[in-house]
């Protein structure tokens, strides 16, 4: 069985790993890449919004395209476009070429994860499909864990373009494997899903508008709060209109009406929760470790990678337990406990915290949360829709479309929270950094005296003031980040209570 489907299984794991690898590497290395292509944070956020918007539309069209092109042609076309985009990014030296490359990558690669999961259904029902799910989850865990390590390594070696060469190699291997096993025949015309240009246009405009507003809120939210909230609600209304229209159609592009089932709706809500937390944590952790605790970029990447191997270890244990103990509730409970433990361990750190004993255990728990909740949700959410291939495909497409938006919401929420609390803490601490505070004056003078013999009295005073200003920023970030981790504890406790009391996933 395994040998017969070896190429398919390897492709499933590789495509899933590539999806999480490209997203994780570019998110982790966004600051160094911005510097290399001379892009402002606002400009780079537009690139991210474009990618996510295109991803939503491409994911929505995945099944529609495979019906018309056949699996092999669709995957070879997608991989070819992805490779072209990665090649453009790999040789880019400015914002324009990098943006073009990312747009092309989205057109080709945004559906990799969706395609990988749907490929598993090419295996006949039975134990082979569960093996496919295990390989899929292993690819997810492997890509998630490897992303920060690889991106920190290539940035430290001053070769950030290598990110895209790695992706190209992986994609070409996947293309070679697809030629071996994927069917070539398209679906008969009478069985194909219909599509509407107006619906796709509405989805494209609404998703881009929503994602762009979320990205812009990083910089304008506190100055233009009402405008941004109003625009976001308008974009959300556009998204709702798209799904409402599909719900009412006799022959819909996405079978929304057939998916209005409690298990599926609660499962998608759970996925969105997990994606929001994942997006927020992915933003906060590198910033907290670098600005708040002063660790170098390559150290942060290495330890985040080590911590995220917790996802792989957790999946190995889960895969062993699932055949005999498949009930999902215990995995959800353990996942939310792990999330709460992650927040608890990081909620009371000091600048002298040790990476191995104080931070790494929290990073491991974060990886455990991701795997326990998301993999269990994946196995439970689609249980009632797996009998019909098209319905399952649409269900998975919608889940991944919502995941793109939920990740953006999580990043936005974390950014705004950190800006707000850092400013508040900075103002609270800044009152002590003045000439009227005896302790501040004493410490500034002591530091200046220690440096004056090396650089002179005037320069020593300037350095002393600058070092205290840097310390103020570090302390503000540290305290604000710890407040964020208390929020994480709160949302973990709420999710834990809901998980214990709910009756859908038992």
C-alpha positions in Angstrom: 0.0 0.0 0.0 2.7 2.5 1.1 5.0 1.6 -1.8 2.1 1.9 -4.3 1.2 5.4 -3.2 4.8 6.5 -2.3 5.0 9.3 -4.9 1.6 10.6 -4.0 2.3 10.6 -0.2 5.7 12.3 -0.7 4.1 15.0 -2.9 1.4 15.6 -0.3 4.0 16.1 2.5 6.2 18.2 0.2 3.5 20.5 -1.0 2.2 21.1 2.5 5.7 21.8 3.8 6.4 24.2 0.9 3.2 26.2 1.8 4.2 26.6 5.5 7.9 27.0 4.6 7.4 29.9 2.2 4.9 31.7 4.5 7.1 31.2 7.6 10.4 32.2 6.0 9.1 35.4 4.4 7.2 36.4 7.6 10.3 35.8 9.8 12.7 37.5 7.5 10.5 40.4 6.5 12.6 43.1 8.2 15.9 42.1 6.5 14.2 41.6 3.2 12.6 45.1 3.5 16.0 46.6 4.0 17.5 44.8 1.0 14.8 45.9 -1.4 14.5 49.4 0.2 10.8 49.0 1.1 9.0 50.8 3.9 6.9 48.7 6.3 3.8 50.2 4.6 5.0 49.1 1.2 5.8 45.7 2.3 2.4 45.3 4.0 0.8 46.0 0.6 2.8 43.1 -0.8 1.5 40.9 1.9 -2.1 42.1 1.3 -1.8 41.4 -2.4 -0.5 37.9 -1.8 -3.2 37.0 0.7 -6.0 38.4 -1.6 -4.8 36.4 -4.5 -4.5 33.4 -2.3 -8.2 33.7 -1.3 -9.3 33.8 -4.9 -6.9 31.1 -6.2 -8.0 28.8 -3.4 -11.6 29.4 -4.2 -11.0 28.4 -7.9 -8.8 25.3 -7.1 -11.5 22.6 -7.6 -13.1 24.5 -10.6 -9.7 24.5 -12.3 -8.9 20.8 -11.6 -12.3 19.9 -13.1 -11.4 21.5 -16.4 -7.6 20.9 -16.6 -7.3 17.5 -14.9 -5.1 17.0 -11.8 -1.8 16.7 -13.6 -2.1 19.7 -15.8 -3.4 21.8 -13.0 -0.6 20.9 -10.6 2.2 21.2 -13.2 0.7 24.6 -14.2 0.5 25.8 -10.6 4.1 24.6 -9.8 5.4 26.2 -13.0 3.8 29.6 -12.1 5.1 29.3 -8.5 8.6 28.6 -9.7 8.5 31.5 -12.1 7.4 33.8 -9.2 10.1 32.5 -6.9 12.7 33.0 -9.6 11.6 36.6 -10.0 11.8 37.1 -6.2 15.2 35.3 -6.2 16.8 37.8 -8.5 14.9 40.9 -7.3 16.7 43.9 -6.0 13.9 46.4 -5.6 10.3 46.6 -4.4 8.7 46.5 -7.8 10.3 43.2 -8.9 9.8 41.6 -5.5 6.1 42.5 -5.6 5.7 41.1 -9.1 7.4 37.9 -7.9 5.2 37.5 -4.9 2.0 38.1 -7.0 3.1 35.3 -9.4 4.0 33.0 -6.5 0.5 33.5 -5.1 -1.1 32.7 -8.4 0.7 29.4 -8.5 1.4 28.3 -5.0 -1.5 29.6 -2.9 -3.5 26.4 -3.5 -0.6 24.0 -2.6 -2.0 23.1 0.8 -5.6 22.7 -0.5 -4.3 20.6 -3.4 -2.2 18.4 -1.0 -5.2 17.6 1.2 -7.5 16.9 -1.7 -4.9 14.6 -3.3 -5.2 12.3 -0.3 -8.7 11.4 -1.7 -7.1 9.9 -4.7 -6.2 7.0 -2.4 -9.1 4.5 -2.1 -11.0 4.7 1.2 -9.2 2.7 4.0 -6.0 2.8 6.1 -4.1 4.4 3.2 -6.1 7.7 3.6 -5.2 7.9 7.2 -1.5 7.4 6.2 -2.0 10.3 3.8 -3.3 12.5 6.6 -0.3 11.6 8.8 2.0 12.5 5.9 0.1 15.8 5.4 0.4 16.7 9.1 4.1 15.8 9.1 4.7 18.2 6.2 2.8 20.9 8.1 4.9 20.3 11.2 8.2 20.1 9.2 7.6 23.2 7.2 6.5 25.2 10.3 9.6 24.1 12.3 12.1 24.6 9.5 11.0 28.1 8.4 12.5 30.2 11.1 15.7 28.2 11.2 16.3 28.4 7.4 15.3 32.1 7.1 17.5 33.2 10.1 20.4 31.2 8.7 20.3 32.7 5.1 19.8 36.2 6.5 22.8 35.8 8.8 24.8 34.6 5.8 23.6 37.7 3.9 22.0 35.5 1.2 18.3 36.1 1.7 17.6 35.2 -2.0 18.4 31.6 -1.1 15.0 31.5 0.5 13.5 31.4 -3.0 16.1 29.0 -4.4 15.2 26.5 -1.7 11.5 26.8 -2.6 12.3 26.4 -6.3 14.1 23.1 -5.7 11.3 21.7 -3.5 8.7 22.7 -6.1 10.6 21.1 -9.0 10.8 17.8 -7.0 7.0 18.0 -6.4 6.5 18.6 -10.2 8.5 15.5 -11.1 6.5 13.4 -8.7 3.2 14.7 -10.0 4.0 13.5 -13.5 4.3 9.9 -12.1 0.9 9.5 -10.4 -1.6 12.3 -11.0 -4.6 11.5 -13.4 -4.8 13.6 -16.6 -8.5 13.4 -17.4 -10.7 16.4 -16.7 -14.2 16.0 -15.2 -17.1 15.5 -17.7 -18.6 18.9 -18.6 -22.0 18.1 -17.1 -20.4 17.4 -13.7 -18.4 20.6 -13.6 -18.9 23.4 -11.0 -20.3 26.6 -12.6 -18.6 30.0 -12.1 -19.6 33.6 -12.3 -17.3 36.5 -13.2 -19.3 38.8 -11.1 -19.0 36.6 -8.0 -15.2 36.2 -8.5 -14.9 40.0 -8.9 -16.9 40.6 -5.7 -14.7 38.1 -3.8 -11.5 39.6 -5.2 -12.4 43.2 -4.5 -13.8 42.5 -1.0 -10.9 40.3 0.1 -8.3 42.7 -1.1 -10.1 45.6 0.5 -10.4 43.8 3.8 -6.8 42.5 3.8 -5.4 45.9 2.8 -7.4 47.7 5.5 -6.1 45.2 8.0 -2.5 45.8 6.9 -2.9 49.6 6.8 -4.3 49.6 10.3 -0.8 48.9 11.6 0.1 52.5 10.7 -3.1 54.5 10.7 -5.5 52.9 13.2 -5.1 55.3 16.1 -5.3 58.4 13.8 -8.2 57.2 11.6 -9.9 54.7 13.8 -13.5 55.3 12.6 -12.5 55.4 8.9 -10.6 52.1 9.1 -13.3 50.3 11.1 -15.9 51.6 8.7 -13.9 50.4 5.7 -13.2 47.0 7.3 -16.9 46.5 8.0 -17.8 47.5 4.4 -15.2 45.0 3.1 -16.6 42.3 5.4 -20.1 43.1 4.1 -18.8 42.4 0.6 -17.4 39.0 1.7 -20.7 38.2 3.4 -22.6 39.2 0.2 -20.5 36.7 -1.8 -21.2 33.8 0.5 -24.8 34.7 0.9 -25.2 34.8 -2.9 -23.6 31.4 -3.2 -25.9 30.1 -0.5 -29.0 31.1 -2.5 -27.9 29.8 -5.9 -29.4 26.7 -7.4 -26.0 25.9 -9.0 -23.4 27.6 -6.8 -19.7 28.1 -7.4 -19.1 27.0 -3.7 -21.7 24.7 -2.0 -22.3 27.0 0.9 -25.8 25.8 1.6 -24.8 22.2 1.9 -22.1 23.1 4.4 -24.4 24.8 6.9 -23.9 21.9 9.4 -23.0 22.4 13.1 -19.9 20.2 12.9 -18.5 22.0 9.9 -19.4 25.6 11.1 -17.9 25.0 14.6 -14.8 23.4 13.0 -14.2 26.4 10.8 -14.7 28.7 13.8 -12.1 26.6 15.7 -9.7 26.9 12.8 -10.2 30.6 12.6 -9.5 30.9 16.3 -6.3 28.9 15.9 -5.2 30.9 12.8 -5.8 34.2 14.7 -3.6 33.0 17.6 -1.0 31.7 15.2 -0.8 34.9 13.3 -0.6 37.0 16.5 2.1 34.7 18.0 4.1 34.7 14.8 4.3 38.5 14.9 4.9 38.9 18.7 7.5 36.3 19.3 10.4 37.5 17.1 9.8 41.1 18.1 9.6 40.2 21.8 12.8 38.2 21.7 14.8 40.7 19.7 13.6 44.1 21.0 12.4 43.0 24.5 15.1 40.5 25.4 17.9 41.5 23.0 18.6 38.2 21.3 20.2 38.2 17.8 18.2 37.3 14.7 20.0 33.9 14.1 19.6 32.9 17.7 15.9 33.6 17.6 15.4 31.6 14.4 17.3 28.6 15.8 15.4 28.5 19.0 12.0 29.1 17.4 12.8 26.2 15.1 13.8 24.0 18.0 10.6 25.0 19.8 8.4 24.3 16.8 9.8 20.8 16.6 7.2 20.3 19.4 4.7 20.2 16.5 6.4 17.2 15.0 6.9 15.4 18.3 3.3 16.0 19.2 2.1 14.6 15.9 4.2 11.5 16.4 2.5 10.9 19.7 -1.0 11.7 18.4 -0.6 9.4 15.4 0.2 6.6 17.8 -2.8 7.3 20.0 -5.4 8.1 17.4 -6.2 4.6 16.1 -7.1 3.3 19.6 -8.2 6.6 21.2 -9.8 8.8 18.4 -12.0 10.9 20.6 -11.0 14.5 19.9 -12.0 16.3 23.1 -8.9 15.3 25.0 -6.6 16.6 22.3 -8.4 20.0 22.2 -8.2 20.3 26.0 -4.5 19.5 26.0 -4.0 22.0 23.2 -5.6 24.8 25.0 -3.7 23.9 28.2 -0.5 24.0 26.2 -1.5 27.5 24.9 -2.2 28.7 28.4 1.1 27.3 29.6 2.9 29.1 26.7 1.4 32.4 27.9 2.1 31.7 31.5 5.8 30.9 31.0 6.3 34.1 29.0 4.2 36.4 31.1 6.7 37.1 33.9 10.1 37.2 32.2 13.0 39.6 32.9 15.8 40.8 30.6 18.1 38.2 32.2 15.8 35.3 31.2 17.6 32.2 30.0 16.7 31.0 26.5 17.1 27.3 27.3 15.3 27.2 30.6 12.8 30.1 30.5 11.9 30.5 26.8 12.4 27.2 24.9 9.8 25.3 27.0 7.2 28.0 26.1 8.1 27.8 22.4 7.7 24.0 22.6 4.2 24.4 24.2 3.3 26.8 21.3 4.2 24.1 18.8 2.2 21.5 20.8 -0.9 23.8 20.7 -0.6 24.2 16.9 -0.6 20.5 16.3 -3.0 19.4 19.0 -5.7 21.8 17.9 -5.3 22.2 14.2 -4.7 18.6 13.3 -7.5 17.4 15.5 -9.8 20.1 14.0 -8.8 18.9 10.5 -9.8 15.3 11.2 -13.1 16.3 12.8 -14.4 19.3 10.9 -14.9 17.5 7.6 -16.2 14.2 8.9 -19.8 14.7 7.7 -18.8 16.0 4.2 -16.2 13.5 3.1 -18.5 11.2 1.3 -19.0 13.6 -1.6 -15.8 14.7 -3.2 -17.0 18.0 -4.6 -18.6 19.0 -1.3 -15.4 18.1 0.6 -13.3 20.1 -1.8 -15.5 23.2 -1.4 -15.5 22.7 2.4 -11.7 22.6 2.5 -11.4 25.6 0.1 -13.6 27.8 2.3 -11.7 26.8 5.4 -8.4 27.8 3.8 -9.9 31.0 2.4 -11.0 31.9 5.9 -7.6 30.9 7.3 -5.9 33.5 5.1 -8.1 36.3 6.5 -7.9 35.0 10.1 -4.1 35.0 10.0 -4.2 38.6 8.8 -6.6 39.5 11.6 -4.3 37.9 14.2 -1.3 39.8 13.0 -3.3 43.1 13.0 -4.7 42.5 16.5 -1.2 41.7 17.9 0.4 44.7 16.2 -2.3 47.2 17.4 -2.2 45.7 20.9 1.6 46.0 21.1 1.6 49.5 19.8 -1.0 50.6 22.3 0.5 48.9 25.3 4.1 49.8 24.4 3.1 53.5 24.2 1.3 53.3 27.5 4.2 51.6 29.2 6.7 54.0 27.6 4.7 57.0 29.0 4.5 55.4 32.4 8.2 54.8 32.6 9.3 57.9 30.9 8.4 60.1 33.9 11.3 58.6 35.7 13.8 59.4 32.8 14.2 63.1 33.5 16.6 65.4 35.2 14.2 65.8 38.1 14.5 62.1 39.0 17.5 61.5 41.4 17.9 57.9 40.4 18.0 58.6 36.7 20.5 61.4 37.2 22.7 59.2 39.4 22.8 56.3 36.9 23.4 58.6 33.9 26.3 60.3 35.7 27.8 56.9 36.8 27.7 55.6 33.2 29.1 58.8 31.8 32.0 58.7 34.2 32.8 55.1 33.3 32.9 56.0 29.6 34.6 59.4 29.8 38.1 58.0 30.0 37.5 56.2 26.6 35.5 58.7 24.6 35.6 62.1 26.4 33.1 63.7 28.7 30.8 65.2 26.1 30.5 62.0 24.1 30.2 60.0 27.3 27.2 62.0 28.4 25.5 61.5 24.9 26.2 57.8 25.0 24.8 57.5 28.5 21.6 59.2 27.6 21.2 57.1 24.4 21.7 53.9 26.4 19.1 54.9 28.9 16.7 55.7 26.1 17.3 52.3 24.6 16.7 50.7 28.0 13.4 52.6 28.2 12.3 51.2 24.8 13.4 47.7 25.8 11.5 47.8 29.1 8.4 49.2 27.5 8.4 46.4 24.9 9.1 43.8 27.5 6.2 44.8 29.8 3.8 45.3 26.8 4.7 41.8 25.5 4.1 40.2 28.9 0.7 41.9 28.9 0.0 40.2 25.6 0.9 36.8 27.0 -1.6 37.4 29.8 -4.2 38.0 27.1 -3.1 34.7 25.5 -3.8 33.0 28.9 -7.2 34.5 28.9 -8.2 33.4 25.4 -6.8 29.9 26.2 -8.9 29.6 29.3 -12.1 30.7 27.4 -11.4 28.2 24.7 -10.7 25.5 27.3 -14.0 26.1 29.0 -15.9 26.0 25.7 -14.0 22.8 24.7 -15.0 21.1 27.9 -18.7 22.1 27.7 -19.3 21.7 23.9 -21.0 18.5 22.7 -20.1 18.4 19.0 -16.5 17.2 19.2 -16.6 14.5 21.9 
